[in-house]
Amino acid sequence: MDAYWLEQTEADVPAENRWLSTGEMLHLAGLRFDKRRTDWRLGRWTAKRAVASCLNLPEDVHSLEDIEIRSEPSGAPEVFLFHQRAAVSVSLSHRAGKALCVVGLSGASLGCDLELIEPRERSFVTDFFTASELELVDRASAGSRPLLATLLWSAKESALKALHVGLRLDTALLEVSLNRAAPPQADDSHPDACTGWSSLLVRRINDQILYGCWRCANRMVRTVVFSPYNDGAGKLTMVQV
């Protein structure tokens, strides 16, 4: 499966709102807090630009008004073009003034997550990770543990989005496996030691397998996970737009 990704920052978002649809304008007006409004606009801008690029649509602010990002009952974003449901799947994540959008054209359900690399409390790891994941973190060097713990958590977040369940599902029922001989190595002096996309797997307790990949850059981890239509092998190819 090909997945198309785009990152944007708050500085990329136009000050005016002509690129929002009527429904989006109404939603924005109902958001009370400035940070929530800023994050929401950043996410919508990133998603519209990613969708437009994937579908070879105009990307000027007037044309982007015809792309509407609505929310499913589960909270997952869905794309409408000229008020019709588009045959694409999208996932959004934002953190620290940056947003990531991933678009899939196959119709397979996908999820993405963007996280700052930062130390995690021991209680966090023991509460949300499986025994195998906890062992993996414990075996890593002290300098690599923030990256590894952030990566494992981010992959779980992406999987929960791909499954359309959010945090209603216990994260300990999802186990992340990294397709490499050793866990990623990084420390405070080299936080971006892994800038290419590397593959991963997420196994659900019922043996359902989700496929994904991850990347580290600018002290942040990105993960993308998708759920294939069947139990056959899956591969995710990331294409930047």
N, C-alpha and C positions, 0 to 999 in steps of 0.2 A: 504494500500500500504506500502511495506517495502522500505525504503530509506537507502542506505549504505553511511556512511560518513567517511572522513579521513581528518585530518589536518596535515600539514607539515610546517616547518620553512625553512628559507634560509639555515640554517646549514645542513639540510637534503639533499640538492640538490648536486649531484656530481659536481666537478669542470669541468670535461670534458663533452663532448656532445655526447658520443656514444649512448646514450639512445634516441636521437632524430632521427626522420625519415629524409629522404632527403628533403622532402617538408618543414618540420619544421626547418631544418637547413637553408634553403633559406630564410624563413620568419625571423628567428632570425638575419640573416646577414643584413636584411633591416631595423632593428630597430636602430635608431641613438643614443638614450640616454641610459646611463647605468642603470638608475632606471627602465626604461621600459623593458630593456632586463632582468634585475634581476627578476622583477615581472612576466614577461611572462614565463621565465624558471621555476620559482617556481610553477606557476599555472599548466603548462604542466606536470611537475614532479608529482605533487600531483594527477592530474587527471589520469595519466597513472598507478600510483601505486594503486589508488582506483579501477580502472577498472580491472586491473590484479587480484587484490584480490577478487573482486566480481565474476569474471568469472573463478576463479581457474587457472589462467595462471601464467607462471613463472614471477618472478619479478626482475630477474637480468638485468643489464643495456643492455645487448645485446638483450634479448627478448623484453624489453620495446620498442625497435626501431620499432617493428612490430605493436605497438599500436600508431595510429596517431590521434591527436586531431585537427580537422579542424574547420573552422568557417562557419556557415550558413550565407546566405545573411542578416539575422537579426542581426548577430553578435553572436548568441548563439553557444556554442561549440557542435560539433558532433563527434562521435567516429567511426574510421575506423580500422578494423583488417585485416591485409594482403591486404590492398587496397579495402576492401569491407565494406560497411556501416554496423555497428553493431547494433543489436536490443536492444540498451540501450539508456537511456537519461542521460545527465550529466549537472551539473551546477557548475560554479566556482566563487570564490570570494577571493580576497586577500587584506590584510591591515596590515601595520606596520610589515612587514617581516614574516607574517603568511598567509597561504592559506588554504581554505576550499573547498573540492570537495564533491558533493553529487551525487550518482549514483542511478538511478531507472531502474529496470528490466522489469517493466510492460508496458513501452512505453508511459506512461502518461507524459505530459510536466511538468517540475519542475524548480524551481529557488531557489538559496540560496544566502545569503548575510552575510558578516562578518563586524562588525563595532566596533570601539572603543567607550566605554562609555565616553561621554564628554558632557559638557553643550551645549545647543542649544540656539541660540539667539531667542528672542520672535518673531522677524520677520520671522524666519525660520519656526517656528511652525504655525504661522498664515497663511503663504503663502502655505504650503504644506499639512496641516492637515485639516480634516473635523471639523465641529462644535462640534460633539460628542467627537472626539479625543482631541480637544483643551480643552473641559470641563474636560475630564479624566486627562489630564496633570495638569490642574489648581487645581484639587481636591487632587492631590498627595502631599506628604510632600516635602519640598524643597530638602531634601537629595535624594529623590527617582526620582525626575524629570529628571535628566540626563539619568538614566537607562530607564525610561518609554518612553521618547521622542526618544531615540536611538532605542529602541525596535520597536516602531510604524513605524519609518522611515525605519528600516531594513526590516520589514515585507512587506512594500510597494515595496521596491527594489526587494525583492524576487518574489513578485507577478508580477511585471513588466517583470521580466525575464521569469517566467512561461508562461506569455501571449505572450512572444516574441515581446513586443512593446517598451521596454526600456522607457526612459523619454519622448518619443513622446506622451505618455498618461498623462494627468493631474493627479497628485497624489491625488488630492482632489476628484477624481472619485472612489477612492478605500478607503474603510473604514475598519479598523482593529478592531476586537473584541477579547478580551482575555478571554479564558474559565476558569475564576476563579472569586471568589466572590469579590476580591479586587485587585487593580493593584499591580504589583510587588514592593516590598519594599527593598530598599538598600540605603546605604549611603557611604560616603568616607571611613569609617572604615570597612565596610563589603560590598565591591563591588560585591562579588560573592555569594550573598545570595541565588541564584537560579541556582544551577549547573545541575539539572535534566532537561529533556525535558518536556516542557509544551505545551499544544495545543493552537491554535489560529485559527481564521477565517478571511478571507479577502473577503468582499462583494463589487462587482463592481456595478456601478450605475444602470446597467440593471438587477440587482439581481443575476447575475452569482456569485456563491460561490466557493472560493478556500479554500483548507484546508492546515493547516500547523502546525508548532511547533517552539519553540524557546528555547534557552539555554544561560545562562550567566556563563562565567568562565574566569579567568585571565584578568579581566577588559574589556572583549569584549563580545558582543552579537552576537549569530548566529541565523539566521532564515532560515527555509526551507518551501516553499509553493509549492503545486502542484494543477494542474487543472484536475479533474476527467473527464472521458469520458461522463458522464451523470450527471443529477442533483441529483442523489442519495447521501446518506450520505457517507462521506469519512473519513478515518482515516489514519494517517501517523505514522508508527512505525520506529524509528531511530535505525539503527544497525551500530555500530562502526567497522571499518575494520582495 
